[in-house]
Amino acid sequence: MAKLKALLQRRENHICADCGAPDPKWASANIGVFICVKCSGVHRSLGTHISKVMSVTLDKWTDDDINFMVEVGGNSQANAIYEAFLPKGYSKPHPDSAQEERQNFIKSKYELQEFLQPSLRIVSNFPSDVGKHATSTPHSGSSKSEIGMVEFIGILNVKVIGGTKLAVRDMYSSDPYVVLTLGQQKAQTSVIKRNLNPVWNEELKLSVPQQYGPLKLQVLDHDMVSKDDVMGEAEIDLHPMINAAAAFGDPEDLGDMQVGRWLKSADNALTTDSAVMITGGKVKQEVSLKLQHTESGEVKLEMQWIALNM
């Protein structure tokens, strides 16, 4: 603990990394920042896969936790990464900011990583505390805490339109939501109560690394007292869209046209062939999926591919 207390005594760590409140007594052990009690509550709500919140004075710290904090170097060093592309004139929360403002900033900074260099993303993992939506990335060294810079080739925007004839998992209906998984990233829609034909129209965003596999989709039934039930799943092959986009170059230089197609087959979950289109200077693909490993249900998506460093 002596090394942790010495780190906290540095001038830069005398204020909260997120809102500037004085004398922070909490920390995010897998991000490497010291934070105030108000911001710690928001960090905790993100889940331990994003921010592992610990009290500087009350919790028992492992050597790995402390060594990672020391390795990061404190608030200034962490903010130099997480706020590297903070928009000019952007107003960070202050100690007396409303909770909503504080939540929006912290989520944007650490979960969405909107202020990071666009082609980079930081992922962290504490194996003993991995949450429901855990993420991880390889890291050299013996420390259990892992952090790495992963280079991404593009952004995948997925609009979850809706589902039809979904399976019943409660007495007469279900409370469905959709989870998308790409490698170690997860994103999910809101829960729609008692509806087998839900309409979400929600946009989810995932970063696509240089080495990527299929986009995995799960529909789950939310349960207040027990584990959420699976209502079906499917996989989406991203290669037709990404390869077609790469072959045709900058979509803003092209007119509306079809550039590729993902064909329905016995080996995939498509209900019909899915065309890759350039529409209004954007690469888009509509996908209709028949859910697998369930008695019924289909889900419709609209995807948009945004290549980085075009």
N, C-alpha and C positions, 0 to 999 in steps of 0.2 A: 504493500500500500504506500510505502514511502515514495516510490517512483510516481505513482498516480497523484499523490498530494503535491509533489514537486512540480508536476506538469500543470496542475490546477493553479499553482502560484504564479505562473507566467502571466504577464499583463494581459495578453490577448484572450486568456481564458477566464478573466475576471468578469466577463459579461456573456450572456447567452448567445450562442452562435446564430440563432434564428431571429430573436427579437431585441437583443441588446439589454435585457434585464440584468441588473447587477447580481453578483455573488451566486452563480449557478451551482446547485448541489446535486444535479442529475447529469447523466451522460448517456450517449448512445455508444455502446461498446463495439458495435460492428460498423459504425460510421466514423467514430473517432472524434466526436464533438461533445462539449459540455453545454448543457441546456438548463433552462429554468423549469420550475415545477409546472407552469402552464403549458409550455411547449412539450414537456415530457409526456403529458397526457395525450397530446396529438400524436407524438411519435409512437406511443404505445398502441394507439388505435390503428396504426399502419400494419402492425403485426411484426413479430420478431424476425421474419425473413427480410424485412426492410430495416427495422431499427430495434435493436435489443437494448431496452431502457434499464438502467441500473442506478441506484442511489450511490453517490460517492461516499456517503457516511454510514449507511445502514446495511447495504448488501455486501455479501462476501464475494470478492473478486478473485478469479483464477489468475495465475501467472500469464496465461495466454491472453485474457482480456486486457490486462494491464500492459503487456508488451505491445499489443496492437494499438492501444491508445498512444503509447509513446512513439511507435513507428509512424503513425499519422502525423503527430507533432502538435496537435491542438487545433483550435478553431480557425485560426488564420489560414493554415495550410489546407484544412478541409474545405473552407469556403472558397479558396482559390481554385478548387476543382468544381465544387457543386454550384458556385455562383460565377463561373468564368464567363458565361454569356448572359448574365443578368442584363435585361434591356436598359438602355440609357434612360435615366429618369425614373426607373422602377422604384417604388416605395416599399421597402421591407416593413414587416410588422414592427411595432414598438411595444414596450412592456405593457401598455394599457390598451392594446389593440383588441378589437372584438374577436370572439372565438372563431367566427366564420373566416375572418381575414387571416388569422393565424393558421387555421386548418388548410385553407386554400394554398397559402405560401409553402407550408411544410410539405404538403402532398406534391405540389409542383416541383419542389426542390429535390426531394429524395425519392419519391415513388415514381413520378413521371420523368424526373431528371430533365426538365425543360430548359435548365440554364447550363447544362453541360455542353461541351463541344458536340455538335450534332452527330458525328460518326462514332462517338464513344458512349459506352454505358458502363456504370459500375454495378457489379453484383456482389453480394456478400452472403456468407453462410456460417451459421454456428450449428453444427450437427446435433448437438444435444437439445437445441431449442427451436428446431425447424418447425415452422407453422404449417397451416393447411395449404398455403400457396408458396411453398419453399422454393428458393432459387439458390444456385451455387455456380461456381466457376473454379477451374483448377488454379492452384497457386503454389509456388515452390516454397519449401520450408516446412518445418514440423508443427507450426502453430495450428490449432484447431480453427482459429478464426481465419477466413479466407477472403481475399479481395483481389479483384483483377480488373483490368481495362479490356473490354471486349470490343473489337471493331465491327461495325455493322455496315451492310451494303445498302440498306434501305428501310423505309417505314411502311408497314402494312396497316392500312386503315380498314377495319372490318365493321360494316354496318349490319347488325343483327336485326333483320326485318321482323321476322315472326316465326311461329310454329303452327302446325295444323295437326289435328287428330293425335295429340300427344297422349302418352300412356297415363292411366290412372294409378296413382301411388298412395292416395289417401282413401277415405271412405268412398267418395263419389267423384273426386276431382284430384287436382294436383296444384302445387304452388311452384311453378317452374322458373328456372333461371338458366342461363347459358354460361359455360366456362370455356374459354379458348386457351390452349396451351401451345406454345412454340418453344421447344427446348426447355429452358429453365424459367421462362416467363409465363405468367398467367394474367388473364383479364376476364372480368365477368360482368354480366348485365345485372340489372335489378331483378328482384323477385316479383312475379305477378301472381297475386292470390287467386286461387280457385278458378283456373282457366286452362282449358286443354287446347285452346286456339289463341295463344297470347300474341300480342303485337308489341314489340319492344321499340323498334326504330332507334336503337342506341348504337353509337359509334365507339368501338374499342380500338386501341392503338397498340401495336407490337413492333419491336425492332427486330429486323431480320439479320442474323450474323452471316459471315461468309460461308460457314458450313451450317446448312439448315436442313431440317427434315420436314415431315408433313405438319400442317397445322391441325391440331387435334381439337375436336369439339365434343363437349359433353352437355347434355341437358340433365339437370338435377332437380329433384323435388325438395324444397326447403322444409325442414322439420325443426320445430322449436326445442324438442326434448330428446331427439335421437339423431343418429347420423343421417345426413341427407341421402335420399334414395336416387339411384341412377335411373334416368328415364330414357336413355339411349345415347349413342355416341357415333361419331363419324370422323374420317380423316380427309383432309383437303391437300391435294398435291399442289404446291406453289410453283413448281418448275415451269409449267406451261405459261403462266403469267410473267414470271421474272425473266425467263429466257426469251420470250417474245419481245418484251419491253427492251431488253438489252440489244436484240438484233435490229430493232428499228430505230434506236437512238432516242433523242430528245422528243418526247411526245408533243411538246409545244410547237415544234416545227412541222407537225403533220396534221392533215385534216382528219375528220372522223372516218375511221376505217376499222375493219377486223384485222388483228395481227396474230391471232393464235386461237387454239381451241383445246379444251380438255374434254376428251371423249368419254361418254358413258360406257362402262363395261361391267362384267361380272366381278371384277376385282376392286371396284370403288363404289361409293355410296351415292353417286349422281342419279337423279331422277331423269335427267336429260342432258344432252351435250351442253357444255358451258363455254361460251365464246369469250375470248379476250379482246376487248375493244379499246380503241382510242376515241374518247369522246370529250370534246371541248379542251383538248390538250392534256387530258388525264388518262392514265391506263386503268381500266376498270374491268371487272368481271362479276357477273351475276352467277350465283351458285345455288342450286336447289338440291338438298340432300335428304335421302331416306335414312332415318336413324337406324343404326345397327344394334343387335343384341337387345331388342325390345319388341313388344308386340305390335306397336304402331307409332307413327309420328314422322313428320317431315319438318325441316327447318330451311328457311331461305335467307341468304346472305348477299350483300353487295360489297365487293372488295375493291380497294384502290391501292395501287403500288406507286410509291414515291422513292425513286432511286436517289441515293446520296452521292454527292460529288460527281454529278452528271457532267 
